[in-house]
């Protein structure tokens, strides 16, 4: 997060198109811009989560850490890198466990040992992410220990499976419409300003997380944004984040 720039994905020939099979042909139209959960956004989420088969082969290690063709390739590179630097793994360094209460069967979400024992914990944490469908598919079912026990639907299905379920629905609830610049003093304009203020606060929470701190209001602040976004749509305003 730099300045007022919101991180985003750019589906271009330099990224998705690098793969031998280009999945964007099956998920068109697509858009990674923040917006309603419409066909373009659902297709984009399918592309983000598009899985590559799990492999024991070393991944392609790019010098540019942002230059990976899929999120699966990125996580494989992280896993490979961890195995190369096991001796540098230490317990309790820049860690958070904000989502511990969402996974009753997977309560230990920090590394509590160093060296090889710590590496085993790191591998388990990475598998907790990828086995939920973050670009790597060993199976389309999430192992019981990594399933969200607090909320959600079809919790045994991985993310890619869930987004495809939404994509293939024959009937969907219509999306709201809104205008980018509602009239000054209108309810829509007020809703936008509230979202802008709370998103700036949440960005601060994210920066704190990236630096190993644990902002106490991260969960409530994240949930608040969902309500702020919905309030914009309900009042005829397109959500704004900057």
C-alpha positions as CSV (number, residue, x, y, z in Angstrom):
1,X,0.0,0.0,0.0
2,X,1.7,3.2,-1.2
3,X,0.0,6.6,-1.0
4,X,-3.6,6.3,-2.2
5,X,-2.9,3.4,-4.6
6,X,-5.0,0.3,-4.0
7,X,-3.2,-3.0,-4.9
8,X,-4.7,-4.7,-7.9
9,X,-4.2,-7.4,-10.4
10,X,-3.6,-6.7,-14.1
11,X,-4.6,-9.7,-16.3
12,X,-2.2,-9.2,-19.3
13,X,-0.2,-11.3,-21.7
14,X,2.8,-10.7,-19.3
15,X,1.0,-12.5,-16.5
16,X,-1.8,-14.9,-17.1
17,X,-0.8,-15.3,-20.8
18,X,2.6,-16.8,-19.7
19,X,0.9,-20.2,-18.9
20,X,0.8,-22.9,-21.6
21,X,-3.0,-22.8,-21.1
22,X,-4.6,-19.4,-20.8
23,X,-7.6,-19.7,-18.5
24,X,-8.7,-16.1,-19.2
25,X,-10.3,-17.5,-22.4
26,X,-12.7,-19.4,-20.3
27,X,-13.5,-16.6,-17.8
28,X,-14.4,-13.6,-20.0
29,X,-15.3,-10.8,-19.3
30,X,-13.2,-10.2,-16.3
31,X,-12.2,-7.2,-14.1
32,X,-10.1,-6.9,-11.0
33,X,-11.4,-3.4,-10.2
34,X,-13.4,-3.0,-7.0
35,X,-17.1,-3.3,-7.9
36,X,-20.3,-5.3,-7.5
37,X,-20.2,-9.1,-7.5
38,X,-21.2,-9.3,-11.1
39,X,-20.1,-11.6,-13.9
40,X,-16.8,-9.7,-14.5
41,X,-15.8,-9.8,-10.9
42,X,-16.8,-13.5,-10.4
43,X,-14.7,-14.4,-13.5
44,X,-11.8,-12.4,-12.1
45,X,-12.0,-14.3,-8.8
46,X,-11.9,-17.6,-10.7
47,X,-8.8,-16.4,-12.5
48,X,-7.2,-15.3,-9.2
49,X,-7.8,-18.7,-7.6
50,X,-7.2,-20.7,-10.8
51,X,-5.3,-23.8,-9.6
52,X,-2.2,-25.4,-10.9
53,X,-1.6,-29.0,-9.9
54,X,0.6,-29.5,-6.8
55,X,4.1,-30.6,-7.8
56,X,7.2,-31.6,-6.1
57,X,9.3,-29.9,-8.8
58,X,11.1,-26.7,-7.8
59,X,9.1,-23.7,-9.0
60,X,10.4,-21.1,-11.4
61,X,12.1,-18.6,-9.2
62,X,11.7,-15.2,-10.6
63,X,14.0,-12.3,-9.6
64,X,10.9,-10.0,-9.8
65,X,8.8,-11.2,-6.9
66,X,5.7,-9.8,-8.5
67,X,6.3,-11.7,-11.7
68,X,4.4,-15.0,-11.3
69,X,1.8,-16.4,-13.6
70,X,-0.5,-17.6,-10.8
71,X,-1.0,-17.3,-7.1
72,X,-0.2,-21.0,-6.9
73,X,3.2,-20.5,-8.5
74,X,3.9,-17.7,-6.0
75,X,3.1,-19.9,-3.0
76,X,5.2,-22.8,-4.3
77,X,8.1,-20.3,-4.6
78,X,7.5,-19.2,-0.9
79,X,7.5,-22.9,0.2
80,X,10.6,-23.7,-1.8
81,X,12.3,-20.6,-0.3
82,X,11.4,-21.6,3.2
83,X,13.0,-25.0,2.8
84,X,16.2,-23.3,1.6
85,X,16.4,-21.1,4.7
86,X,15.2,-23.4,7.4
87,X,18.0,-22.4,9.7
88,X,16.8,-18.8,9.7
89,X,13.3,-19.6,10.9
90,X,12.7,-18.3,14.4
91,X,9.7,-18.5,16.7
92,X,7.5,-15.5,17.5
93,X,8.9,-13.1,14.9
94,X,6.4,-10.7,13.2
95,X,3.5,-13.1,13.5
96,X,-0.3,-12.6,14.0
97,X,-3.1,-15.1,14.5
98,X,-6.2,-13.0,13.9
99,X,-8.2,-15.8,12.3
100,X,-7.5,-18.4,15.0
101,X,-11.1,-18.4,16.2
102,X,-12.4,-19.1,12.7
103,X,-10.7,-22.5,12.6
104,X,-11.6,-24.6,15.6
105,X,-9.6,-27.6,14.3
106,X,-6.5,-25.6,13.4
107,X,-5.8,-23.4,16.4
108,X,-2.0,-23.2,16.2
109,X,-1.5,-20.5,13.5
110,X,2.0,-19.3,14.5
111,X,5.5,-20.7,14.4
112,X,6.6,-21.7,17.9
113,X,9.9,-23.4,17.0
114,X,13.0,-22.7,15.0
115,X,15.0,-24.6,12.5
116,X,13.7,-27.8,11.0
117,X,10.8,-28.1,13.5
118,X,9.8,-24.5,12.7
119,X,10.0,-25.4,9.0
120,X,7.4,-28.1,9.5
121,X,5.1,-25.5,11.1
122,X,5.7,-23.1,8.2
123,X,4.9,-25.8,5.7
124,X,1.6,-26.6,7.5
125,X,0.7,-22.9,7.6
126,X,1.3,-22.6,3.8
127,X,-0.8,-25.7,3.2
128,X,-3.5,-24.2,5.3
129,X,-3.7,-21.4,2.8
130,X,-3.2,-23.3,-0.4
131,X,-5.5,-26.2,0.5
132,X,-8.3,-23.8,0.8
133,X,-7.9,-23.1,-2.9
134,X,-5.3,-20.4,-3.1
135,X,-4.0,-21.4,-6.6
136,X,-2.9,-24.9,-5.8
137,X,-5.2,-27.9,-6.1
138,X,-4.3,-31.2,-4.5
139,X,-8.0,-31.9,-4.3
140,X,-11.1,-29.7,-4.6
141,X,-12.0,-30.5,-1.0
142,X,-10.5,-28.6,1.9
143,X,-9.0,-30.9,4.5
144,X,-11.2,-30.9,7.7
145,X,-8.5,-29.2,9.8
146,X,-8.3,-26.2,7.4
147,X,-12.1,-25.6,7.1
148,X,-13.7,-22.4,8.4
149,X,-15.8,-23.5,11.3
150,X,-17.2,-20.0,12.1
151,X,-19.0,-18.9,8.9
152,X,-19.3,-19.5,5.2
153,X,-21.1,-21.9,2.9
154,X,-20.1,-25.3,1.4
155,X,-17.0,-25.2,3.8
156,X,-15.6,-28.4,2.3
157,X,-15.3,-26.8,-1.2
158,X,-12.2,-24.9,-2.0
159,X,-12.3,-21.2,-3.1
160,X,-12.1,-22.0,-6.8
161,X,-15.0,-24.5,-6.5
162,X,-17.1,-21.9,-4.7
163,X,-16.5,-19.1,-7.2
164,X,-17.3,-21.5,-10.0
165,X,-20.5,-22.4,-8.2
166,X,-21.5,-18.7,-8.2
167,X,-20.4,-18.4,-11.9
168,X,-22.6,-21.3,-13.0
169,X,-25.7,-20.1,-11.2
170,X,-28.6,-19.8,-13.6
171,X,-30.2,-17.1,-11.6
172,X,-28.5,-14.4,-9.5
173,X,-29.9,-11.5,-7.5
174,X,-29.6,-8.3,-9.5
175,X,-26.8,-6.0,-8.6
176,X,-27.4,-2.4,-7.5
177,X,-26.4,0.5,-9.7
178,X,-24.9,3.7,-8.6
179,X,-23.2,6.9,-9.7
180,X,-19.5,7.8,-9.1
181,X,-20.3,11.3,-7.9
182,X,-23.6,11.6,-6.1
183,X,-25.0,15.1,-5.4
184,X,-23.2,17.0,-2.6
185,X,-25.1,16.7,0.7
186,X,-27.0,13.6,-0.5
187,X,-27.2,10.3,1.4
188,X,-25.1,8.7,-1.2
189,X,-22.3,11.2,-0.9
190,X,-22.4,10.8,2.9
191,X,-22.1,7.0,2.5
192,X,-19.1,7.5,0.2
193,X,-17.3,9.7,2.7
194,X,-17.9,7.3,5.5
195,X,-16.4,4.5,3.4
196,X,-13.4,6.6,2.5
197,X,-12.7,7.4,6.1
198,X,-13.0,3.8,7.3
199,X,-11.0,2.4,4.4
200,X,-8.1,4.7,5.3
201,X,-8.3,3.4,8.8
202,X,-8.3,-0.2,7.6
203,X,-5.3,0.6,5.3
204,X,-3.4,1.6,8.5
205,X,-4.4,-1.7,10.1
206,X,-3.0,-3.6,7.0
207,X,0.3,-1.7,7.2
208,X,0.6,-2.6,10.9
209,X,0.0,-6.3,10.0
210,X,2.6,-6.2,7.3
211,X,5.1,-4.9,9.9
212,X,4.3,-7.7,12.4
213,X,2.0,-5.8,14.7
214,X,-1.5,-6.9,15.6
215,X,-4.0,-4.1,15.5
216,X,-6.8,-4.9,18.0
217,X,-9.6,-3.6,15.8
218,X,-8.6,-5.3,12.6
219,X,-11.6,-7.7,12.6
220,X,-14.3,-5.1,13.4
221,X,-12.8,-2.6,11.0
222,X,-12.8,-5.1,8.2
223,X,-16.4,-6.1,8.9
224,X,-17.4,-2.4,9.0
225,X,-16.1,-1.9,5.4
226,X,-18.6,-4.5,4.2
227,X,-21.5,-2.6,5.7
228,X,-20.1,0.7,4.3
229,X,-19.9,-0.7,0.8
230,X,-23.4,-2.1,1.0
231,X,-24.7,1.3,2.3
232,X,-23.2,3.1,-0.8
233,X,-24.9,0.8,-3.2
234,X,-28.2,1.0,-1.3
235,X,-28.1,4.8,-1.6
236,X,-27.3,4.9,-5.3
237,X,-23.6,5.7,-5.0
238,X,-20.6,3.7,-6.4
239,X,-18.3,2.8,-3.6
240,X,-15.1,4.9,-3.5
241,X,-11.8,4.0,-1.8
242,X,-9.6,6.9,-2.7
